[in-house]
Amino acid sequence: MKNIYVITGGASGIGLATAKMMPKENSLVIISGRNEEKLINATKEIKECGINVEYYVCDTSNRENVEKLAIFAKSKGNVVGVVNSAGVSGTGVSSENVLRINALGTKYINQEFFKVMDGGCICDVASCSAYTMPKILIPEKFYYYALRDENLFLEKMIKRCKLLGKEKASQIAYCLSKNFVIWYVKNCAYKYAKEKNIRVVSVSPGFVHTPMTVKEANEPGTQLCLHYSGFDRGAKPEEIGYLISSVINPQNGYLTGTDILVDGGTTSAGFGIKVINKPESRPEIKENW
């Protein structure tokens, strides 16, 4: 029986880079996304790396779509790795859609693949943006609504996203949706390990140069974020893909219930919402360290 690796958002960016690093022997990689043309092109690109791959059209914000994806993957073999890299930024997308795709989509992926997996690892892609919000603005008490009343969850979260002004609502929704991903992973970990021997881990990249982020690369907030990295650059998709491929490797069998921050040091240097409106801000270089 083949080992199956499922990668949502696998047509480009982090998902595509990760797919190219999956095992070749006795394995099948299934990439999913909403755009079939992009999936076809990505499938050709991955096959050139010597990897056995298929694609499946899926909208992760639609639970029925995700359920069918999980069943399809299970029909192909033993699902041992799921990488949920599907997501949208806060640029040009409503706060509701950001929350539906990034937050509720993560819940759907984890819950539906929990049903078809026996062991293995689920890796959900979050973001360093989850760490930029002051704790007082993070409505963790609302996160529980996502588990029992999605409409109430969306209502409460959308209202919270407008606290700093309607013009920033989608960006705040992005930060909070990724904070939700980290929270949800930590809350899944014990149950998933205890009942099905499944590991659940989140990875939080900093700014990554992908087709999704190209429109944001020259924005003041992005440039400021890059200045807070000692490397003065964003991450390459391959760098994040390598980390994710290591996370889902069974040799990392004791790794679960945690978030791995891979942001070039921006968070530790002090980047956050408090400095976003200060374009000349720079981290302090500490002497004698």
N, C-alpha and C positions, 0 to 999 in steps of 0.2 A: 504494500500500500504506500502511495506517495505521501510525502510530507507537503502540506499545503500552507502557503504564506499568502495572506490577503493584505493588500495595501490600498486603502482608500485615498483618493486624491493622487493616484499613481500615474496620472498622465503628464505631470510636470513637477518642477521644483523638488522639494524634499522627498515626496513620494516616489518620483521617478528615480532620483538618485539612490534611494534606499532599495528599490526593486533591482537595480543593477548589482547590488551587493548581496543578494540572496544566494543561498546554496544552489549548486547546479545539479548535484547527483541526487537521484530519486526524489526530486522536488518539482512542484508546480507553483508558480507565482501567479496570483490573480490580482490584476490591478482594476480598480473601479473609479468611476467618475461620472459626471453628468453629460459630457460631450463625447459622443462616440467617435467623431473624426479625430479628436486629440488622442483618444485611447488607442485607436488603430495605429496612429503614427508612433505612439510611445511603445506599443507592443513590438513593432518592427525594430525600434531602437534597442529594446531590451534583448530581443532575440539575437541581435548582433553581438551581444556579450556572452552568448552561449547558454542563456538561461531559458528554460521551458516556461512559457508565459501565455496566459489567456486574459481577456478583458471581460468586464461585466458592467453594463450601464446601471448606475445606482445613484440616487439622490439620498444622501445620508440623513437629511432632515425629514425624510418620509419613512416612518417605522416599517411599513409594509415592504418597501424597497429593501431595507436593511435585512429584514427577516428572510426575504427571498435570496439575497446575497449569501447569507449564512448557510442556508439550506443548499444552495448551489455549491458552495465551497466544500461542505461536508460530503456531497455526492462525489467529489473528486478524490477524496482521500482523508487523511488524518490532519485536521487543522491544528498546526503547532505554533503559528505566529500570525498575529493581526497587528497591523500598523495603521492607526487612524490618523492620517495626515490631511484628510479633507477639511477644508475650512475657508472662511472668508475674512478679509481684513475689515477695518472700520471705514474704508474709503469707498464712497459711492454705493453703500449698502445701508438699508434701514436698520435701526437698532433691533427691531423684531427679527429680521432675517439673520442678523449676526447671532442672536441668541438661539434661534431655531437650529441653525447649522452647527455652530461651534459647541454649544452647551447641550441641547437636547439630542443633537446628532451623536455626541459622545455617549450619552446614556443609551441610545438605541444600539450602537455598535457593541458596547460592552455587554448589555443584557442579552442581545440576540446571539452573540458568539459564545457567551457563557453556556447557552443551551446546547451547542454543538461541539464544544471542545472538551477534551479530557487531558488536562495538562497543557503545557505550552505557555505562551506569553501574549498579553495584549499591551501594546505600547500606544498611548494616546499623546498626540503632539499638542502641547500647550504653548506658552510663550513667556518670555521674560516680562512682557507687558503685565502679566498677572501680578508681578511684584512692584509695579509702579504706583499702585493706588494706596493712599493712606488707609490703615486698618479701619478707621472710623467710617470710611465710605464703602467698605466691603460688607454687603448685606448677607452674610453667611446664613442667617436665620431664614432668608428667602430661598436658599438653595434646596432646602428640604421639600419645598412645594413642587419642585421638578419631579419628585418621586411619586407624588400622589395627585397633583392637580396642575397640569402643565399650563392651562390658561391663567390660573392665578399666579403661577411662577412668572409668566411673561408679563402680566399686568404689573406686578410688583417691581420686577427688574427694569422694565421700560421706564417706569416712573423714577426709579433711582438713577437711571442713566441721564435724566434731564436735570439733575441737581446742579450741574456746572454749566447749564445752558443747553438749549435745543441744538445749537450748532455743533456741539461736541458730543451729542448723545451717542452717535454710532461708534466713536472712538472709545468712549467710556464703556459701551456695550462690549467692544472687543476685549478690553482689559478684564472686565468682570466675567465674560464668557470663558476666558482662559484661566482665570482664578477658579472658576467653577470646575473646570477639567481637573485641576490639581486636587481640589477638595474631593471630587467624586472618585478619583483613582484611589486616594487614601482610604475612603470609606468602603470601596469595593474589596480591597486587598484581603482582609481576613476571611470574609465569606468565600471569595473565589479560591483561595488557597485551601481552606478547610474542606470545602465541599467538592471541588473539582481539580485541585492541585494546579490551578492556573495562577500565574504571576501577572500583576497589573502594575505598570510603571508609566509615569508621564515624563516627557522630555520638553524642556522650555528653552527654545533657541532665542537668541537675540535677533537682530536684523539679519535676514538671509536674502541674498541676491537671487530672486526667483521671478518668473513671469508675473506672479501676483503682486510682487512688491515694487516692480519697476516704476510704477507711477508715483510711488512714495519716496523713492531714493533721494530726490533733491529737496524734499520738504524740510523746513527748519527743524522740526522735531526729530526727524530721522538723522539729519546731519549732527544734531546735538548728541543723539544717542551714540553715534559713531565716535564722537570726540571723547565720550566717556569710556571707550575701550582703549586700552593701551596699544592695541594693534592698529587703531585708526582705520578700520575697515569692517565691513559686514562679513558674515560667514558664507562660505561656499556651500551649496546644497550637499555636495559630496562629504563635507566634514560632518554635517548633521546625520546624513545617511549612514556613515560609518559608525557613529555612536549608536544609532538605533539598531543597526544590524548586530552590534555587540550586546545590546540590552536584551534582545529576543533570543540570543544564542543560549542554548540549554546549559552551557558551562557557567552562565550567570544564574544558576538555579536558586540562589538565596536572595536575589534582588527582587523586592516587591514593595508596594505601598509607599513609594517615595517619588519625588520629582527630581530630575537631574537638570540643573541649570547650566546651559552652555551658551553664554552670551558675551564672550570675550571680556568678561570682567566688568561690564557696564553697571550691573546692579550693585556689586560690591564697591564700586567707585562712587556710588551715590546717585545714579541716574534714577529719576522718578518724576511724578507729576509736579512736584514742588519746583523743579528746575526747568520744566518744558517751556515755560513762558519767559525764560531768561536765556536768550540765544547766545550770550557771551559767557555763560557759566562754564567752568571747567573744574574737573576734580582736583583736589589738593594733592600735590606730590609730597609725600611724607619723607623727610630726611632720616638717615640713620636706620632704615629698616632693612 
